[in-house]
């Protein structure tokens, strides 16, 4: 059966491998059943298969169909936002451990790409951009904290008069360069990881949406045409969990994010826009993030929407934002436009744990826009916990409470959109 196509993105147009997996039919047995074929599910499958577990993975659509195959491709250190706020729950040592795991998250991606020779246009170099003096003060604090923690990669604070070395725009007051972060082709990474999982014996099924779960000492996971019987289950659906497990979906808000890709640009123009080919991101609530593709296009994203309504014309919506940064692109064509759904948590920390009422069911979700690296860390922690190798790091995340969004499915998006409007207004000050 032909599965739903990937979003009409630049990434889908430039995949470097074709993969297709059968729909689950009949009964399958595995040590672990994973629901979700994005980074979380694929990498949990790899972590477990490398440890000798038999794994079956169920994907409702196509592997990498969701945010894993549509995102901005920015591989940036860190997990969560402002993890200092959890000091009263996990203490100073726990906060530092979260920060160091944010370094490790990028290293896991680096190591997986290197070990399995995944071709995904990985390029190192990233810069945070300041549009307000308070952002520069934040960069100074970040720099000092990273030095205290022994961050192993080169860092540099860039003053305003040197920003031309980083970006061809007069919009920014300074930056913080991190050579331990970078950018890549996210869909090719996901497809490469699917190929790795398959090579390790993982059975992957596409077009196999889960309709019902029977809980118990073991779990039975039902799709339209089959079922998987497993001792353990991992829910890795993130923003697409829906009604499958309401205790988790109430803690995740699906939010839209959008990207445009220009036509291929002359090399001289590419060097003018981003002289060192870094990924960059500003610090506003309604942030812009952008980078160059391997074939010289500008990929420009942002405009996170909490309202549940997508723009009618993504290119018309995003192009003025791009021109505010790079007015020199006024005559450049937009070849691709697409959007996708990310999962936002109320406290902006990834949610990694197990169900209270069913301890053999694990989950990872709510990466709040930093999923490329945080998913890989979540998979590592899930693999460690399920294998019984260590649980301290998994338990650290599980100790942090994650409140449900108020208002239920119908009202939580409008309520959050109203709240975010306040923060956007503060950005103007």
C-alpha atoms as one frame of an Amber mdcrd trajectory, in Angstrom:
protein
   0.000   0.000   0.000   1.352   3.426  -0.951   2.022   5.451   2.195   1.421
   9.219   2.529   4.213  11.210   0.963   6.630  13.346   2.920   5.930  17.083
   3.066   6.849  18.838  -0.236  10.068  20.176   1.259  13.573  20.778   0.001
  14.567  17.783   2.098  12.084  15.417   0.429  13.309  16.601  -2.979  16.943
  15.841  -2.100  16.863  12.530  -0.265  19.862  10.344  -1.031  18.188   6.987
  -0.454  14.804   5.415  -1.077  13.364   3.349   1.748   9.972   1.670   1.944
   8.703  -0.592   4.689   5.691  -2.899   4.712   2.492  -2.353   6.634   2.141
  -4.614   9.666  -0.140  -7.546   8.897  -0.814 -10.352  11.314   0.917 -10.852
  14.633   4.494  -9.969  15.492   6.443 -10.538  18.698   9.340  -8.505  20.042
  11.059  -7.649  23.283  10.170  -4.002  22.695   7.514  -2.332  20.547   8.226
   1.287  19.623   5.457   3.566  18.368   6.768   6.409  16.203   9.243   6.484
  13.330  11.009   9.780  13.991  14.362  10.374  15.659  13.155   9.256  19.096
  11.780   5.950  17.875  14.546   5.192  15.388  17.342   5.902  17.828  15.706
   4.057  20.700  15.450   1.115  18.316  19.161   1.421  17.489  20.147   1.726
  21.156  18.136  -1.376  22.064  19.182  -3.441  19.031  22.822  -2.686  19.794
  22.148  -4.132  23.266  20.658  -7.341  21.864  16.917  -6.647  22.119  14.444
  -7.624  19.417  12.501  -4.524  18.351   9.421  -3.818  16.243   8.762  -0.192
  15.269   5.362   1.049  14.103   5.029   4.274  12.106   1.597   5.596  11.149
   2.823   7.247   7.926   6.408   7.288   6.593   9.687   7.074   8.466  10.708
  10.669   9.234   7.301  12.002   8.145   6.936  14.384  11.106   9.286  16.987
  12.525  12.276  14.648  12.195  12.128  14.999   8.424  11.012  18.649   8.194
  12.951  20.619  10.797  15.506  23.400  10.376  18.417  20.981  10.524  20.140
  22.887  13.328  22.151  20.657  15.639  22.609  22.814  18.754  23.955  21.922
  22.190  21.622  21.818  25.165  18.355  20.266  26.290  15.512  22.372  27.559
  15.234  26.092  28.180  16.587  27.752  31.318  17.256  24.538  33.232  18.322
  26.602  36.256  14.632  26.812  37.180  14.727  23.128  38.215  17.324  23.772
  40.929  14.761  23.319  43.726  13.784  19.894  42.358  17.077  18.316  41.325
  19.665  20.553  42.996  22.748  22.249  41.575  24.391  18.935  40.715  21.297
  17.799  38.834  21.142  21.060  36.885  24.792  20.698  35.884  24.133  17.106
  34.862  21.315  18.280  32.567  23.656  20.834  31.018  26.405  18.262  30.396
  23.861  15.879  28.870  23.076  18.751  26.502  26.678  18.487  25.279  26.437
  14.711  25.047  23.248  14.937  22.980  25.163  16.516  20.081  28.009  14.027
  20.485  25.577  11.124  20.140  24.473  12.478  16.761  28.095  13.057  15.739
  29.120   9.543  16.741  26.133   7.870  15.082  26.816   9.636  11.797  30.514
   8.752  11.939  30.083   5.133  13.065  27.537   4.271  10.381  28.775   6.655
   7.652  25.407   8.415   7.294  25.494  10.939   4.446  23.488  13.940   5.703
  25.554  17.066   4.883  26.829  17.530   8.444  28.636  20.850   8.868  30.042
  22.314  12.104  29.601  25.912  13.216  26.689  27.764  14.816  26.092  31.323
  16.049  23.491  32.761  18.418  22.492  36.259  17.276  21.688  39.236  19.507
  19.106  41.865  18.636  18.986  43.443  22.128  21.695  44.395  24.659  20.194
  41.916  27.117  20.964  39.133  24.642  24.648  40.082  24.781  24.560  39.901
  28.570  22.993  36.472  28.242  25.772  35.374  25.890  28.376  36.463  28.435
  26.633  34.422  31.130  26.360  31.416  28.803  30.031  31.683  27.859  31.156
  31.768  31.479  28.891  28.857  32.417  30.073  26.736  29.498  33.678  27.392
  30.471  32.888  26.396  34.066  31.376  23.130  32.859  34.369  22.320  30.672
  32.657  22.617  27.302  35.094  20.870  24.939  34.521  22.856  21.731  35.708
  26.341  20.666  33.480  29.237  21.728  33.824  32.909  20.813  31.883  36.036
  21.645  31.624  38.237  18.566  31.241  42.029  18.976  29.084  44.092  16.642
  32.013  45.371  14.566  33.055  41.797  13.736  29.631  40.387  12.896  30.350
  40.790   9.177  32.577  37.724   9.549  29.489  35.711  10.504  26.521  37.197
   8.659  25.877  39.700   5.874  23.245  41.658   7.763  23.385  44.825   9.867
  20.502  43.632  12.043  22.552  42.090  14.876  24.457  43.544  17.831  26.761
  40.598  18.391  26.886  36.851  18.613  28.154  33.753  20.373  29.900  31.267
  18.073  29.890  27.574  19.023  31.967  25.215  16.896  30.531  22.199  18.695
  27.099  22.790  17.142  26.211  22.828  13.464  23.679  21.836  10.831  22.675
  18.942   8.567  20.017  17.456   6.252  17.462  16.132   8.767  15.502  13.769
   6.518  18.646  12.120   5.199  19.727  11.634   8.802  16.397   9.993   9.683
  16.482   7.732   6.627  20.096   6.840   7.351  19.192   5.912  10.904  16.279
   3.812   9.650  18.719   1.907   7.438  20.995   1.418  10.454  18.114   0.110
  12.558  17.090  -2.310   9.815  20.668  -3.559   9.487  20.651  -4.310  13.225
  17.549  -6.463  12.895  14.842  -3.973  13.819  11.547  -4.666  12.042  10.127
  -1.375  10.782   6.532  -0.982   9.618   5.076   2.049   7.829   1.393   2.843
   7.352   0.756   1.083  10.662  -1.072   3.519  12.916  -1.719   2.212  16.408
  -5.425   2.081  17.185  -5.463   0.453  20.596  -3.096  -0.689  23.342  -3.778
  -3.530  25.754  -1.768  -2.896  28.909  -0.601  -5.554  31.324   2.546  -7.446
  32.369   3.170  -7.448  28.627   1.543  -5.174  26.050  -0.447  -5.930  22.933
  -0.380  -3.098  20.384  -3.158  -3.164  17.769  -3.104  -1.623  14.293  -5.767
  -1.890  11.575  -4.246  -5.057  10.147  -2.116  -6.573  12.876  -0.736  -6.504
  16.367   2.569  -6.595  18.196   3.011  -8.495  21.441   5.928  -7.185  23.525
   7.233  -7.102  27.067   7.977  -3.379  26.863   6.660  -0.468  24.826   8.041
   2.979  23.999   5.713   5.812  22.953   7.709   8.157  20.710   4.926  10.036
  18.923   5.579  13.526  20.335   3.122  16.045  18.821   1.256  13.272  16.988
   0.282  11.169  20.008  -3.346  12.300  19.875  -5.780  10.174  21.866  -3.513
   7.147  22.112  -2.421   7.997  25.672  -4.246  11.025  27.053  -2.094  11.283
  30.183   0.822  12.162  27.885  -0.896  14.080  25.090  -2.324  16.578  27.601
   1.261  17.617  28.395   2.246  18.348  24.797   1.017  21.230  22.684   1.319
  20.700  18.917   2.662  23.923  17.372   3.386  24.819  13.759   6.776  25.936
  12.446   7.597  26.950   8.868  10.529  27.061   6.470  11.213  28.416   2.992
  14.095  27.500   0.687  15.366  29.867  -1.987  16.575  28.934  -5.416  20.291
  28.001  -5.529  22.328  31.153  -4.959  25.633  32.176  -6.588  28.642  31.246
  -4.470  29.552  34.911  -4.013  26.098  35.647  -2.589  26.311  32.631  -0.263
  29.629  33.953   1.069  28.046  37.373   1.561  25.084  36.014   3.511  26.866
  33.511   5.748  30.632  33.783   5.170  31.501  30.781   7.354  28.469  28.667
   6.404  27.227  28.538   9.988  23.724  27.853  11.184  22.356  30.888  13.026
  19.408  31.746  15.259  18.246  34.908  17.007  16.983  35.125  20.589  13.461
  36.446  20.140  10.370  34.479  21.186   9.182  34.480  17.555  12.693  33.563
  16.485  14.283  33.329  13.054  16.690  30.504  12.274  18.483  30.027   8.990
  21.417  28.409   7.220  22.706  27.417   3.804  21.989  24.052   2.244  24.689
  21.919   0.668  23.646  23.150  -2.788  23.696  26.849  -1.845  20.089  27.678
  -0.959  19.115  29.788   2.009  16.812  27.803   4.296  14.933  30.336   6.420
  12.591  29.217   9.184  10.695  30.299  12.267   7.287  31.852  12.977   6.195
  29.225  15.493   2.376  29.209  15.628   0.491  28.150  18.753  -2.929  28.916
  17.336  -3.342  25.628  15.454  -3.851  27.498  12.158  -1.203  27.379   9.426
  -0.578  30.333   7.086  -2.410  29.964   3.778   0.745  30.856   1.865   3.894
  29.989   3.789   6.217  31.684   1.292   4.224  34.930   1.392   4.274  34.784
   5.186   7.979  33.985   5.593   9.535  35.971   2.747   9.128  39.407   4.432
  10.861  38.013   7.510  13.756  36.835   5.359  14.012  40.228   3.650  14.186
  42.018   7.010  17.423  40.110   7.585  18.691  39.961   3.998  17.151  42.741
   1.855  19.649  41.791  -0.872  17.469  38.720  -1.606  14.565  40.798  -2.927
  14.710  39.288  -6.412  15.470  35.719  -5.366  12.851  33.048  -6.030  11.459
  30.731  -3.365  11.588  27.137  -4.625  10.167  25.311  -1.588   7.847  26.123
   1.281   6.657  23.786   3.998   5.579  23.508   7.589   5.359  20.917  10.301
   4.290  20.299  13.863   6.593  20.319  16.853   5.719  19.306  20.413   5.913
  22.017  23.086   5.987  21.248  26.815   4.829  23.736  29.426   8.261  23.909
  31.079  10.252  23.456  27.829  12.183  20.433  29.142  11.967  17.133  27.234
   9.600  14.709  28.912  11.330  11.356  29.408   9.815   8.751  31.722   7.467
   5.821  32.117   3.715   5.659  32.678   2.735   5.695  36.352   0.000   3.141
  35.815   2.067   0.940  33.478   5.783   0.780  34.334   6.709  -1.287  31.275
   5.608   1.589  29.003   8.223   4.293  28.461   7.940   7.594  26.591   9.893
  10.571  25.269   8.316  13.761  23.895   7.992  17.569  24.005  11.379  18.697
  22.698  10.112  22.275  22.201  12.050  23.004  19.025  15.362  21.359  20.024
  14.506  17.836  18.989  17.364  17.076  16.640  19.817  16.523  19.484  17.439
  15.958  22.424  15.739  13.005  20.721  19.065  11.217  20.453  19.787  11.826
  24.131  16.302  10.603  25.072  16.908   7.432  23.076  20.205   6.842  24.899
  18.532   7.238  28.296  15.636   4.966  27.302  18.069   2.343  26.055  20.038
   2.474  29.314  16.904   2.258  31.473  15.178  -0.536  29.541  18.386  -2.572
  29.442  18.851  -2.088  33.182  22.349  -0.713  32.652  21.799   2.524  34.536
  18.768   4.543  35.487  20.149   7.593  37.282  20.067   9.847  34.216  16.634
   8.605  33.155  15.407   9.111  36.731  16.741  12.675  36.764  14.402  13.612
  33.914  11.551  11.562  35.365  11.747  13.462  38.675  10.775  16.757  37.043
   6.979  17.257  36.883   5.349  18.285  33.623   1.990  20.006  34.047  -0.832
  19.461  31.606  -1.870  22.406  29.473  -5.080  24.045  30.711  -8.237  24.177
  28.683  -8.252  20.711  27.161  -7.666  19.958  23.461  -9.973  22.734  22.227
  -8.786  25.642  24.383  -5.146  24.980  25.169  -3.828  26.275  21.825  -5.731
  29.602  21.962  -4.779  30.087  25.621  -1.092  29.488  24.912  -1.230  31.725
  21.826  -2.540  34.515  24.041   0.216  33.919  26.567   2.912  33.895  23.895
   1.605  37.201  22.548   2.645  38.756  25.867   6.185  37.445  25.501   6.373
  38.696  21.912   5.304  42.145  23.082   8.112  42.025  25.672  10.549  41.349
  22.806   9.768  44.822  21.516  11.020  46.469  24.714
